[in-house]
């Protein structure tokens, strides 16, 4: 319907209630956040003004020539989910004529009474209007009754026609906004897959995947468990999750849990009440409490005692803490991120780590890749750390890069930083050469005078020491199977017995 003077004059025929309904609907248009809520509110207005017994709003699929329910209501405020309860024939008639239709005696009209749904539900009065968008029928509003409704008048038809025009304009605005939001989500998703995280340098496939995962989990409040070898940057990943989250304006606090007496660690985490122990001369707030609304990072979580594990479980389950020496429960809104270089699932099987706590921590696991699995990032990392340590862009020779790439890096990024720092100190020229790159264990291998078998055994022992006896990590660093490691260790035992 176009707003030509003749149609505008028809507005004079609307009563006060209908004018108020149009005004009410115009307010809804300016406040409705989405398509679904808009249409639900629209149906309420239609049923209320026309005093219909039922109301239906359907979307029309032109390609398949069918309808799908968006909203269907009874006057009793009950929802209708079965489209077959309405006449598809009448819907098609509105579509084909592409204009508002009004029928006072459907059962007496041979062109309409033939429709099965009309007969089944004894429909007598129907009023229907198309929703036009881009000169096409986007949907249809139908209101019907089993009585001869005198309210279904020409004036009501004018009201619904203006109503459908307003609804069409609203749908156009909302659908465009929803499309923009969809495109925005797609762009954000693409950006997350390539956008680098500060301090997490690298363009390898594993680093791109890690970056995308961090971006995604940062948007949630899920508890994260970061695993990986020492020196892979677990705390950097935890900080990145915090900085990309909604908690970024609140504290990020961290606590290293390894090699700390249990009582000291507990007092640091939970705080204490004055007089709780000798030396507790005043109340002290714990780190978990201080991190309220922010993020708390527990590094080397595998090293805490079983007693402390039970208290951490309470924090994760109930968001509650109790200071040492106190009985008062305090609520804390803190996101927990934990990290370890140990296999927590294996510790659970050994009875050294609580199973319930493990599952609470392992809501969203992240595995930090070792440096040997991202060797293509080494040139970028080397350049980055040279600039960070020296404050200058000191070039590094290809031979030096090759030397770095060929090393197995048991200490990962932390070890690389130490090697670069030594190289910067030793560099007395305008560039870093291979001679400036000093790698642990390489001189010992160069001076080795034994047999190939002896060399093999020496290298195996050295790697086992570097990985704290972990056969899986040792096998991975050597590029062999765990079975090979077990076989060689058995050979070493047999050789020792022979002696």
N, C-alpha and C positions, 0 to 999 in steps of 0.2 A: 504494500500500500504506500503510495507516494503522498506527501503532505501538500496536496494542491488545495487551493482555496475552498473548493466544493467539499472536500473531506474535512478540512479544518472547521468548516461551518457545522459539520455533524457533531463536533465536540459539544456544541450547545445542548445536544440532546442527552448528554451524560448527567446523571444525578450527582448529588453531593458525595455520596458514598463512593461512587466510581472515581470521581475526581480525587478524593482522599486516597483511594487505593493506588491510583497512578502516581501520586506524590510519594506515597509510602514506597512504591516500587523504585522510583527514581533514587530514593535514599539508599535502598538496598544495592542498586547498581554501583553507587560510589563507595560502598563499604565491603561488598562481597569479595572474599579472598580467592575464590575459585569457582569453577563451573558447576560442580556438584551442589555446593551450598546455595548458589544463586538460583538454580532450577528448583531446588526443594522449597525455598522461600516463595518462588514464583507460583508454584502449585498451591501453596497455602492460600495465597491471595486469590487465585482464580476460583478455588472451591468455595472460599468464604464469600466472595462477592456475588457469584452466580447461584449460590446455594445448590450446587450440584451434589449428586450422591457419590459420584466418582470422578476423578480427574487423572489424566494420563499425559505424560510428556515423553515422546519417543524421538530418537534420532533416526534419520532416514539414510540408508546406504543405497545410493543411486546405482552403483555398479552391480550390486547383487539384488537390488529391488526388494529389500527387506527392512525391518525395523528392529531397534533394540531399546528396551526400557531404560530411561534415565531416572524417571520418578513417576510413581503411580500411587495414588492415595484414595482412601475412602473418606467420606465425610466424618466417620468415627475416628479419624486419624490413624487408621490401620494402613499398612503398606500392602501393595499388591505386587507380586513378583512374576505372575504368569501372564504373559502378553496375550495368550489365547482367550482370556476373559474379556478382551475388547475386540471390536469388529475390525479386522484387517481390511475388509471391503470399504468401510467408511474412511479409514486412514488413506487408502489408495485413492478414494474419491477426492479427498482434500489435496492429495499430491497431484493428481491429474488436472484438477481445475485450478490449482495454485491460487486459491482465494478462500476467504472465510465462508463456512457453510452452516446453515441453521435448519434443523428439522424438528417440528413440533410433534409429528405423528409418524415415527419411523415404521411402526408395525403396519400402518395403512399405506405405505409407499412401496409398490411392488419392486422398485429398483433397489430398495434397501432391506425389506423384510425377508428377502431370500438368504441374507447372510446368516450363517449358523449361530454365531455368537449373539446376534440381535434376538433370535428366537429363544435361545437358551436362557439368556438373562432378562428377557421381556423388556428390552430397551424401547422406550417410547420417544424420548426427547434427546437430541444430540446437538451440540454446538462445537465446531472445530475451526481452528485457524492454523495456517502454515507459518512456520518461522523461516523467513527468507534471509539468506546470506549469500552475497555475491551473485544475486539474481537466480539462485538455486534454492530449492526447498531443503533446508538443513534439518528441520524437524517439524513435528506437529503437536499441537495441544488439543486434546479432546476432553470434553466434559459431557457426561450423559446422566440420564435419570430413568427410572422405571415409571415415572409419573409424567403427566402432561404439565411440564414446568412452565408456568407463565413467565417465570423469570428469564427464560431463554427468549429474549426479545431482540429486535433489531438494534435497540440501544446497547444491549449486552454485546452484540456482534461488533458494533463500533468500538466499544470499550476494549474487547479482546483484540481487535485489529490494531489499535494504538498500542495496546499492551505488547503484542507480538513484535511491533516495530522497535519498541524500546528494548525488548529482550534480544532482538537481533543485533542491535547496536552493542549491547552489553556482551553478548557472546563473541562478537567480533573482537572487542577489546580484550576479553579474558583469554580467548584462544590464542591471540597474538602474544599476550604476556606469557602464557604457558609454553608456547613455542620458543620464545626467547629464553625462558628459564631452562627448557630442555637443551637448547643449543649451548647455553652457558655451562650446564653440567657437563656436556660433552667436551667443551673447550677446557674446562677445569681438569677433567680426567686426562685429556691429552697432555695438558701442561704438567700435571703431576708425574707423568711417565718420563718427562725429559728434564723437568726443573731440578736443578741441583740443590742439595741442602748444604748450607755453610759448614765448613770443616769436613764434609764427607766428599772428598775429591775422587772422581773416577767416572769414566764413561763406558766401562765394561758392561756386558749384559747383566751380570749379577748385581752390579751397583745400580743400574737403572731399575731392575726389579725391586731392589731393596728400597730405593727412593720412593717408588710408587706405593709400596706396602706401608711405609712410614707415613706418607701423606694420608692414606686412607684411614689407618688406625688412629691417627691424631685427631680426626674429626669425631671420634667416639670417646667414651669414658672407660673403655674396656681395660682391664688389668693386662699388662704386657710382660711376658717373660722373654728376655733377650739372652740367647746362648751363643757361645763361640769361644774360640781359643783366647788366651790372654793377649792383649795388645791389639785386638781387632777393632776397637772403638765402640764398645758397648755403651759407655757413658755418653759419648757424643750422640749416639742414636737416641738415647733416652732424652737428652736435652732437646734434640730436634723434634721429638714427639710433643714435648711440652710447648716449645715455641710455636708450633703449628696448630696447637689446640686452643679451645676457648678459655683455657686456664692460663694463657700466656702472661696475663697481667698480674698473676698471683705467684707466690714463691715456687722456685724449683730448688729442693734441698736433697742432698745425697748423703748416704752413710755407707762406708766400707765396713763390711761385717766380718772380714777375715782377720784372724790373729788378734782379736780383741776379747778380753775377759767378759764373760757373760753378764756379770752384774753391771759392769761399766757400759756395755752396749745397751742393756735394758734401760738404764737411767738416761742415756743419751736419746733413745727413741721415745720413751714414754714420760720422761721428766720425773720429778720426785717432790714429796711434801717435806716441809721443814721437820727435821728430827727423824726422818725415815731411816737414816744410818749415820754413823759418826762422820762428821764433816758436812752434813746437810743442814747448814745454818739458815737457809732460806728456801722458800718454794722455788722450783725451777721448772720452766716450761720445756717439754720434750720437743724433739724435732718434728715428730708427726703432728703435734698440735700447732707448731709454728708454721707448718706447711699447709694449714687449713685453706681450702679452696684451690690449692695448687697441686703440685706433683711431688711425690717423694720417691727417690731412687734408692733401692737397696742393692748395693753391689756385693757380689759373692754371697748370695743368699744361702748357698749350700752349707756354709760354715757355721750357721747359727745353731744353738742347742735346741733340743726337742722341747724344753720348757718354754723357750722364747718363741718357738714355732707356734705353740698353742696360743700365745698372746697375739701374735701377728694374724693368726687365723680369725680372731675376734675382730680385729681392725677391718679385715677384708669382708667378713660376713655382716657385721653390724655397724661398721663405721664408728666404733667406740674405743676409747682408751681409758685406763686408770693409772694415775701416777703412782710411783712407788710410795708406799706408806699411806696411801689415801684410799678411801672407800667410794668416793664420788666418781660417777661415770661421766665422761666428757664425750660429746659427739664431735667427730671430725669429718669434714668433707674433703677427702684427699684421694687423689689417684695414685695407685701404687704401680711402679715399674720396677721389676727385679731383674737381676742379671747373674749369670754364673758361667764358669768355664768347665763345669762338671756335668755329668749325666745324671740329672735329678731322678729320672725314671729308674735308673739302676740303683740309686741310693734308696729309693722307695722300696724296691724289692729286697734290699739288704736291711731294711728296717731303720735306716739312718736318717730318713726324712719322711715327715708325715704325708700320707697319701692325700688326705683331704686338703692340706695346704698346697700341695703340688697342683692339684686340679684347680684350686682357686687362683693360683698364680699363672697357670698355663692357659688362660682364657684365649690369649692371642700370642702365639709364639713367633719370635723373630730370630732367625739364625744369621749371625754376622759371618760373612765369608772370610776365610784366611787369605793372606796376601798372595800365597802361591797359587790360588785359584783365580786371581785377577791380575796376573803379571802385566797385562797390557796397560794397566793403570800406573805402573811404576814410574814411567817417564813424567807423567803429570804430577804424581805425588812428590817425586824428587824435586822438580822445579818449584812446586808449591812450598815445600819445606825449606828449600834454599832461600827463597824470598822471605819467608816468615822468620827464619833464624838470623839471616844476615841483613835483612832490610834492603838487599840489592838483588838485581837480576843477574846473578853469576851464571854464565853458561856452563853446561856440563857436557863433556865429550861423549860421543857415541860409544866408545870403548868402556867408559865408566857406567853408562846406562846398561850396556850388555852385561857387565859384571853384576850389576844389581838384579837384572832380570833372571840371571842364571842361578842365583842363590835361592835356598829353600825357605828362608825366613821363619824360623820357629817362633821368634818373638813378634812377628807381624808388624803392624804399623808402628808400634812403640819402638821396636828394634830399628826400623828404617829411619825414624827420627834421630835416634842416637848415632847411627852411621852417617847420616847427612850432617849432623852437628859436628862430628869429628872431622868430616871432610872439609867443612867450612873453616874450621880452626886450622887445619893443616894446609889449606890452599894459600899459597904465597904468590900466586899469579892471577891472571884475569879469568881463569877458568878452572873447573874441577876436572881432574884427570882420573884415570883408573887407579893410579898410585895413591890417590887420596881416599879411595874407598877401601876401608879396612873392615873385613867381615870376620866374625867370630868363627874359629875352627878351621879357617882356610889355610893358615900357615901350618898348622899341625898336620893337615892332609898332604900338603906339599912336601913336608919333611919325612913323610912315612916311608919306611924301608922294608916293610914286611911283604908277605905274599898277598895275592888277590883274596884268598880265603880269609887271611888275618885282617885285611882291610875291610872286608864285608862284615866281619864280626865286630870290629872296632866301631864302624859306622852305625851298626845296629844298636850297640850299647849306648853310643852317644845320643842317638835319636830317642831311645827309651828314656834316658835321663832328662832330655829336653822336654818330653811330653809327660813327665811324672809317671812313667810306667804304663801309660795308656797305649795299648797295642793297636787300637783302631786308628788313633791319630798318627801313631808311628808308621803304620802300614800305608796310610794315606800320603804322608810326606815322602815316603820312599817309592810310591807308585807300585806297591805290591799288595798281596792279599794278607789278611790276618792269619790265614792258615800258613802262609810262608813264614811269617814272624814266629808262629808257634813251633814250626818245624826247625827253624834255626836256633831257637832257644833250647829246644830239646837236644840238638847237636852240641850246643855249648855245655849243657849239663853232662852229657855223656863224655865229652872231652875232659871236663873237670874231674869226673869220677875215675877216668883212666889214669889221671895223674896222681 
